[in-house]
Amino acid sequence: MSYQAQQWGPEKMPGSVRWAVAGVWVHAVLNGLAGLFLFALMSDETGDDAGLVRLVAALSLLIAVILGICAALAPRRAGWTRITVLVIEWLSIISGLLQLFSGAFIALAALAIALLIVTAFMSNDGKRWFNA
């Protein structure tokens, strides 16, 4: 391995990071679908609760776009994508734990995806890939 390859990390994306990026794509698509679904449910509703649901839907769509951009730029090794994804996934883990403690066991799937992504992005391979 040449000095440049050692200094800037591996030339090919490590398998664990590749799987994590696929998880970021899945998370982005699911967030986008959830946001669209919430907007569809609230199309005819008015009132304070409807406004809050629309805010959550808009945030879900925003997070979907941000995750999609990060996943698309991951092969370019942009370091900021790693930090952005880690922040969003940690928030997802916290949210999933709160949902789990309130009895929503469906949150286990979201927790599994988020933990896979965080583990891979925080690994030595993930750090090297994103030059962190």
N, C-alpha and C positions, 0 to 999 in steps of 0.2 A: 504494500500500500504506500503510495507516495505521501510526501509531507503534506501536500495540499489536501489530499483526501482525509488524512488524519486531522488536520486543522479544522476543516469545514464539515466533517462528518461523512457518513457513507454517501456514495454516489447514487445508490438505489434506495428508495424508501424502504425502511425495515418493515417486515411483515406485520409486526404488532401495531406500528403506526398506520400502516395501510388499512388494517382492520378498524382501527379507531377512527380514521377519516371516513370510512364507510358508515360507522356508527354516527358520526356527525351528520352525514347526509340523511340517514334515517331519522335522526332527531329533528333536523330541519324540515323534512317532509311532514313528519307527524305534527310538529308545531304549526306549520302552515295549514294543514288540514283541520286542526283543532280551531285555529283562528277563523277560518272560513265557515266552519260548522257553527261556531258561536255567533258570527255575524248573520248567518242564515236563520238561526233561531230567534234572533232579536230584531229581525227586519220590521216586524209590525208592532213591537213592544215600545212602550214609553214609560217614563218614570225614573226614579233614582236608581233602582236596581238594574234597569236596562242600560243606563249610562255606565255603571260599573262593569257590567258584562261586556259592553262594547270596548271599554278601556282594556280589559283583560284580553279580548280578542285582538285588538290592535297591537298590544305588547307581544302576543303570541306570534303574530305575523312579522313584527319587527325582529324578534329573536330568530324566526325562521330565515329571514333574509340575511341576517348577520351570520348565522351558522352556515348557510349556503355559500356565502362569500368566503368565509374562512376555509370551508372544505375545498372550494375551488382553487384557492390560493395555497393550500397546504403543499402541493407538489413543488411550488416555487420556493418553499422553505422560508417564508416570511415569518419572522419571530413573533410579531404582534398577533398572528393568528393563533399561536399556541396559548398566549396569555388570555386572549379574548375567549377562546373555547373553554379554557380551564375555569374562568370566572363564571361563565354561563352554566357549565356542567356542575360546579360546586353549588350554585344556586339551585340547580335542578335536584341535586342530591338532598339538600336541605328541605326543599319543597316535597320531595318524595318521602322523606322520613316523617314529615309532619302529616302527610296524607296516610302513611302507613300506620302511624299511631292513632289516627282517627278512624281506623278500620277499613280503609280503602286498599285492599290487598292487590288491586290492579297496579298500584304504584311500584310493585316489585319489578315489573318489566322496565319501567323508566329508570329505576335505580340501577338495574343491571347494566343497561346501556351506558348510563352516565358513569358508573364505576369503571367499566371497560375503557371508556374514553379517557378518564382522568388517570387511570393506572398507566395506560400507554403513553400519554402525553407527558407524564411526570417521570417516566423511566429514563434511563441513560440514553437509550436509542432515541426517544422522543426529544430529549434535550439536545442531543447531537444533531438530529435532523433539522431542528428549528434554530440551531446555533445559539442556544440559550446557555 
